[in-house]
Amino acid sequence: MTENICHKPEIMAVHDAMDVLNGKWKISIVSSICYYNKRRFSDILNDVEGISNKMLSKELKELEMNKLINRTVHNTQPVTVEYSLTEYGRTLQSIIDDLARWGKQHRKVITGKG
C-alpha cells in the first residue's frame, strides 16, 4: 500500500540545494577543499580535472557568495590565496562522504572491478 504523503517540501529543499551546488564543477570544488581542509587556486585547478581558470574563478565566487567557502588572502610575496570551507560549508562533509562512497560503489557495479 502506497502512503499518500505530500513530499513537496522535501522535493523543493532538494531543488534549493541543487540550485546552490548546480553545474559540473561545484561539488568537485567543495570536495577538494573539504578533503584537504585548505586549498590554493592552483591546487583546486589540479584536483578538478577539466575545469578552466575562468570557470574555477567564477565557481569559487559563487560558492563564497553562498557562504560555503572562505577566501583568505595572505600578505606574502607573491600573494597567496587560500580557500577553506566555512562552518556552514562544513555541513556538506557528510554529503560529500556519502557521494564518494556511492561513487566508489557505482564504479564497481559498472566496471565489475573492486
C-alpha positions as CSV (number, residue, x, y, z in Angstrom):
1,M,0.0,0.0,0.0
2,T,1.4,3.4,-1.0
3,E,1.3,6.1,1.5
4,N,-0.4,9.3,0.4
5,I,2.1,11.8,1.8
6,C,3.0,15.1,0.3
7,H,6.7,15.3,-0.2
8,K,6.6,18.7,-1.9
9,P,8.7,20.4,0.8
10,E,11.4,17.8,0.6
11,I,11.5,18.0,-3.2
12,M,11.7,21.8,-3.1
13,A,14.5,21.5,-0.5
14,V,16.5,19.2,-2.9
15,H,15.8,21.8,-5.7
16,D,17.1,24.6,-3.4
17,A,20.3,22.6,-2.6
18,M,20.9,21.7,-6.2
19,D,20.4,25.4,-7.1
20,V,23.4,26.2,-4.9
21,L,25.5,23.2,-5.9
22,N,24.5,23.2,-9.6
23,G,26.7,22.6,-12.6
24,K,29.5,20.3,-13.4
25,W,32.1,21.7,-11.0
26,K,30.8,22.9,-7.7
27,I,30.6,19.6,-5.9
28,S,34.1,18.7,-7.1
29,I,35.5,22.0,-5.9
30,V,33.8,21.7,-2.5
31,S,35.2,18.1,-2.3
32,S,38.7,19.3,-3.0
33,I,38.5,21.9,-0.2
34,C,36.7,19.5,2.1
35,Y,39.2,16.7,1.9
36,Y,42.3,18.9,2.1
37,N,40.9,21.5,4.5
38,K,42.7,24.4,2.8
39,R,43.5,24.7,-0.9
40,R,45.1,27.2,-3.1
41,F,43.6,28.1,-6.5
42,S,46.2,26.0,-8.4
43,D,45.6,23.0,-6.1
44,I,41.9,23.1,-6.8
45,L,42.7,23.5,-10.5
46,N,44.7,20.4,-10.4
47,D,42.1,18.4,-8.4
48,V,39.2,19.3,-10.6
49,E,40.0,17.7,-13.9
50,G,39.0,19.7,-17.0
51,I,38.0,23.0,-15.3
52,S,39.4,26.2,-16.8
53,N,40.9,29.1,-14.7
54,K,38.0,31.3,-15.7
55,M,35.3,28.8,-14.7
56,L,37.1,27.9,-11.4
57,S,37.2,31.6,-10.5
58,K,33.5,32.0,-11.3
59,E,32.5,29.0,-9.3
60,L,34.7,30.0,-6.3
61,K,33.0,33.4,-6.3
62,E,29.5,31.8,-6.3
63,L,30.5,29.4,-3.5
64,E,31.8,32.3,-1.5
65,M,28.6,34.3,-2.2
66,N,26.6,31.3,-0.9
67,K,28.7,31.3,2.3
68,L,30.1,27.8,1.7
69,I,33.8,28.8,1.4
70,N,36.1,31.4,2.8
71,R,38.7,33.2,0.7
72,T,41.8,34.2,2.7
73,V,44.5,36.4,1.1
74,H,47.9,36.1,2.8
75,N,50.3,39.0,2.6
76,T,53.2,37.1,1.1
77,Q,55.3,37.7,-2.0
78,P,53.7,36.7,-4.3
79,V,50.3,37.0,-2.7
80,T,48.9,33.6,-1.6
81,V,45.2,33.0,-1.6
82,E,43.7,30.0,0.2
83,Y,40.2,28.6,0.2
84,S,38.6,26.8,3.1
85,L,35.1,25.7,4.0
86,T,33.1,28.0,6.3
87,E,31.5,26.4,9.3
88,Y,28.3,26.3,7.3
89,G,30.1,24.8,4.3
90,R,31.4,22.0,6.6
91,T,27.8,20.8,7.0
92,L,28.3,19.4,3.5
93,Q,31.0,16.9,4.7
94,S,28.7,14.0,5.3
95,I,27.0,14.6,1.9
96,I,30.4,14.6,0.2
97,D,31.4,11.4,2.1
98,D,28.2,9.7,1.0
99,L,28.7,10.8,-2.6
100,A,32.3,9.4,-2.5
101,R,31.1,6.1,-1.1
102,W,28.3,5.9,-3.7
103,G,30.7,6.8,-6.5
104,K,33.1,4.0,-5.5
105,Q,30.3,1.5,-5.3
106,H,28.9,2.7,-8.6
107,R,32.3,2.3,-10.3
108,K,32.5,-1.3,-9.0
109,V,28.9,-2.0,-10.3
110,I,29.6,-0.5,-13.8
111,T,33.2,-1.8,-14.3
112,G,32.9,-5.0,-12.2
113,K,36.3,-4.1,-10.7
114,G,36.9,-3.6,-7.0
